[in-house]
Amino acid sequence: MDTLSYKTISANKTTVNKEWVLVNAEGQTLGRLASKVAILIRGKHKPNFTPHVDCGDNVIVINAEKINLSGNKWSDKTYIRHTGYPGGQRTLTATEMFGKDPARLIEKSVKGMLPKNKLGAALFRNLNVFVGDKHSHEAQKPKTINLNDFN
């Protein structure tokens, strides 16, 4: 055989088919939800996945206030940031962060599972987290996905 009868298909910005997906966070564990959402955003569930291209879906997460954490993580899990000044390290527990904005818990955990580069920053813009069951993306007609059935 002189020539290949197949070619490796590499997706690019024009050949990718992006969809809108709706995920309900009610009763889900934070880390398990975040890892499945990160897979959806990255596009790793698609047969034409290409590592250097945004080939994932736009994900809408609703009911962020009904998320669960296992064990003693509500009091033991801490989120650390730094103001930039000497002695400026600040910490928040999961309960304190949840009290300020429940959506930030999901956003922070999903962002940590995305690549740490320009592509990861672009992928993070495809995540929309809402408190409550109302969202502002009805015009996109999102497809509902049950994460318990998703691998």
N, C-alpha and C positions, 0 to 999 in steps of 0.2 A: 504494500500500500504506500503510494507516494505522498498523498496528502491526508491531512486530518479530516475526518468526517464530522467533527464537532469543534466548536470553539467555546472558550470560557467567556461567559457573558459577564461584563463588568458594568454595573449600574452607574448612571450619572444623573445629574440634576434634571435632565429632560426626560429620561426614561423611567424615573421612579414614579410609582403610583402611591401617593400619600392619602390616607383616609383619616376621618375623625372618629375617635373611639371614646365612649363614655364608660367610666368605671365607678362603681358605687363602693365607697370605703366602709360602709356600715358593717360593723362586726369583724373587720379584717385586722390582722396583726400588722403593725407598722412595717417591720422589715420585710415580711413576705410580700406585702402589697407593693412596697417600694421596689423590690427586685423585679417583680413582674411588670410594673409600669416602666422601669428602666429598659427592660427588654423590648417592650412595645415602642418606646420612644426611639431606641437605637435601631430597631428594624431587624433584630436578630431572629425573629420568628418567620421572616420571609425567605423564600428560596433564592431570591436575587440579592441577598445581603452583601454589601460591599463596605469594608471597614472604614474607608476614608470618605464616604458619602452619607449625607443625611437621607437615609431611605426608610426611616421609621414613620410612625403615625403621629398625628396630633392627639394628645390624650387629655381628656377632661375628667377630673376626679371630683365627685360630689360627696357630701356628707363627711367632710374632713373632721368634724367634731365628734364623730362616732367611732373613731379609730381605737384600737386596743394596743396596750403594751403588756408583754408577759412579765411575770416575776415581779421584782421590786423596782422595775425600771422607771416608774413614775417618779420615785424619789431619788434613786441612785444614779440615773443617767444624767450626765451634765453636758452642756454645750458651752464651749469656751470660745471667747473672742478677745481681741486686744484692741484698745483704743488708739494705740500708737504712741502713747506717752509712757514714761517710766512708771512702773507699778500699775499699769493700766489694764491688767488682765481681769476680765469679768467672766463670771460663770452664771448660768441659768440651769435649773433642773428642768426635766421634761414637763413637770406640772406647771412651772412658772411660764415656760414658753407656750404651752397649751392654753394657759389663761390669757396670754397676750394675743395670740393668733394661732388657732389650731391648724391652719393651712401651712404654716411655716414648718411644722414638724414633718409633714409629708414632703414639702419642697426640699428641705435640707437633706433628708435621707435619700431621696431620688437623685439629687445633685451629686451626692457623694458616690453614687454608683455609675455615673457617666464619666467619659474620658476627661482628663484634666488638660484640655487644650482648646483651640478655637472651635473645633467641631463640637466638643462637649458644651461650650457656651451656646452655640447655635441650637443644639439639640434641647437644651434646657428651656429655650423659648417655646418649644412645642408642648410644654406642660402647663395646664391650667387647673388650679386647685380652688374649689369653692366650698365655703361653709354653708350647709343646708343643701336642699335638693334642687334649688334653682340655679341655672347658669345662663350666661349671656351668649351662648353659641348655638342657639336653636336653629339659626339660619343654615348652619353647616350640616344639619341632619346627621348627628353622630350615631354610630352603630353601638349598641350596648353590648358589653362583654362581661360575662361572669368569670371572675378570676379563679373561682374554685374549679371550673372546667378547663381553664387555661393551664398548660403544662407548667 
